[in-house]
Amino acid sequence: MFLEDNFLSNDKRYPFTKIETNSARAFATNAKAGHIWDNFSSLTDKELSPVDELEFFHPFDETQQIKFKPKDKNVAPGYYRTPSLISVWSSAHRCCTTTRWENLQAFLPWRAEWKHLTMQ
């Protein structure tokens, strides 16, 4: 059966620079060695090399960019993992008033392939 032992995701890490979304969670330090969630992150996560230098929009001077070098800062390496589809479904109630498929579509990039698994 397709869903048996399938958590509907992958275990890859994607650099923040490739996803180009909010960087706050990717640089959060909670899961680093010696921090509060240390025991809940893998050694593989802790050993990832930091992403390259980033340039951010400067809100007060549009001619300048804010340069940020994660290697020089005490931050996490800057990667995201794909959430499982089950995780997205289970937490959808936080952002939607109902769990109808139409409300979940905005959060599921693979929605067309998985529509047959939802209950309407």
N, C-alpha and C positions, 0 to 999 in steps of 0.2 A: 504494500500500500504506500502511496506517495507520501502521506503525512507521517508515517511511522518512522520514528527516530530522525525526523527532519525538522530542524528549528527555523526553517524558512529564511535563511540568511547565509552569510559566509563569515569567515573569521579573519578577513583581511583588514589591514590598517591602511587608511588613505590619508595622505598628508593634507593638512589644512590648505596649503597652497594650490592643490588640485581641485578641492571642493569649492573654495572661495566663498565661504559662508562665515558667520560669526566665529571669531577665534577664541572667545572666552573659555569655552569648555575644553578645547584642544590644548590650551596652555595651563589649565587648572593643575595645581600641584598636589591635590588631595591624595592621589594614588602613588606619589613618588615615595621612595624609600625613606622611612622614618616619619611619614606623615600619617594622618588619621585613617585613610583607606589603604594603607600599605599592604595589608594582608589580603586585600581583595583585587589586587592587580598582579599580573604575571611578571615574571622576571624578563620575559620577552618584551613586554611593554616598557619596563624600566630601562632596558638596554637599547631602545630605538635611538638612532641619531636624530638630533633636532633638524627641523626643516630649515631651508635656506633663509637668507635675509628677506624681510617683508617690507613693503612700502604701503603706508596707510595714507588716506586723505587727511590733509591738515585743515581743520575747520576754520582757522583764523588766517591762513595764508595759502591760497589756492596755487601759488607758484611753487610752493615747497611740498615735499612729501615727508612724512614721518618715517624714518628708517628704524626697523626693529630687528635685532639679531638675537634669536632665541638661544644661540650657543653662548652668548655673553650674559644671559639672565638666568635666574633660578626659577625656571618654568618647566612645565611638561614639554615633551618633544614636539607637540603640535599635530597629532594624528586623531582621526575619527575612525570608529568601527561602525559597520553597517548594523543598524538595529534589526532585530528579527521582526518578521511580519507579525508574529504573535505579540511581541512587545508593543508594537505600534497599535495594534488592535486593542490590547488590554489597557493602554493609557489614553486612548482616544477620547474617553469621557472627560478628560481634563480640559479639552479645548473645544468640545462639541456639546451641544445640548442633547444630541441623540447619536446613536451609533449606526445610523443609516449609511449605506454605501456612499451616497452622494456627498456626505460630509467628510468622509475619510479620503476621498479621491485626491484632495489637495496634498495629503501627506504621504501618498503611496505612489512613487514614480513608476512602479510596475503594475499599476492598478488594472490594466486591461487583461493581463495574464492571470490575475488572481480573483477576478470578479466572481467566477463560478464557485469560489470557496466561501463566499459571504452568505449570511442569512438575511433575507429582506423581509 
